[in-house]
Amino acid sequence: MRWALVKVALAVTAMVVVAFAVPLGLVVKELARDRAYGSAERQAATIGPVLAITTDRTQLERAVASAETGSGGRIGVHVPASGKNGRPAEIGSRRAPQADVAAAAKLGRASISPVSGGSSLLQPTAVAAGIAVVEVFVPDEALTRGVATSWLVLAGVGLALVIGSVAVADRLGTRMVRPAERLAGAAHDLGKGKLGVRVPEDGPKELRSAASAFNAMADQVVQLLANERELAADLSHRLRTPLTVLRLNAASLGDSPAADQTRSAVEQLEREVDQIIRTAREQKAQTQQAAAVAGCDAAEVIRERMAFWSALAEDEGRTVRIAGADRPVRLPVARPDLAAALDAMLGNVFRHTPEGTAFAVDVHNAEEAVIVLVSDAGPGIDDPDAALRRGQGAGGDGSTGLGLDIVRRLAESTGGDVRIGRSVLGGTEVRVWLALDGGRAPHGGRRGHRLRRTLRTRRRRAAHTGT
């Protein structure tokens, strides 16, 4: 895909460069030609006033010598004969054929005559004896002066455009290919039995959709395997009752060889059933572990739990706000654990604040962590530190009375933490820091400071607008 994009960019840019550079190069060449002939016309125009005054040879030679290129032998004057016995005068350098000079004098307008080493501009001028012709020689190098340099500049600009377009296409191709490669690698890993593999939902829109579909499929596979192994374990347990009956009946068969064989077969069958049960439990544990490693979409879980609690909030006249849950936010925790932690925090709002108290749930996805904030407009908590310490709440020993043990264990399992503070709504704010990739919550680092400042700004803005 990268090479295809590079070839397309190369072809398109090359066509654009050719379409613009070739005509521009021709224009540059024509401009150089016009510049050379324009300079020749100006030099011829300096001789015209002298011819209008006099045709004296000495005066004309002096005027030719004083011209810009007259001393270089590039200017000549063809003066017609005066009177019946007069002879035409030739002053300066002559290169154009006599026929071209006569034609220019007859037509009365400037013309160009090709000569050896260049061209001659023939400029007719009226004098007392008839039409004089001023000839200005324009060498070939004057016609192409600066053209080669301009073409080199155009070629360099075109080459730079091609290289730049190829580089941009390669970067865009990399941005598209990497998510596709991750998706293909994850599909191979899932095929090898790595149930915990998931794909980051980034890149172009189409690849994000494909990654989301793959993650949903992987979650479904894990759930199906869990159901299958749960069913195997249940069936194995259900076999225990008839096995027990068989074992008791076999014990009453006496000591005959057939009875011994029956008892041996029953014991072997019990061992096989026990092995099936142990294997199902181990596989179930592995499936649950894979599901926890794969994580879940925090935004989806938050929307689901808020839909559950919104009915009670509507009955109690509470205003509810959700922010940041409109796009996927992957977390390295199991879906049931996150749902239980959210239920614990939302349950506290309903239990410890009066009816009609507004509350909000915000989720912020940073580079190293996901932060979930549950804030309310209630009376707040007098001693947040005591509420976080085990055994200091109203629930007795080993409990905070707020259900925050569940939340804290969830956060600490990822390397994060839980904090209680004052919310912008005026009440309590429970902030759950869930670190990604086993990172640690930046308690005092610069990144953590900037992230906390960003969160405060967002919450103040949301509280001010009432959204």
Disulfide bonds with the S-S distance in Angstrom:
none
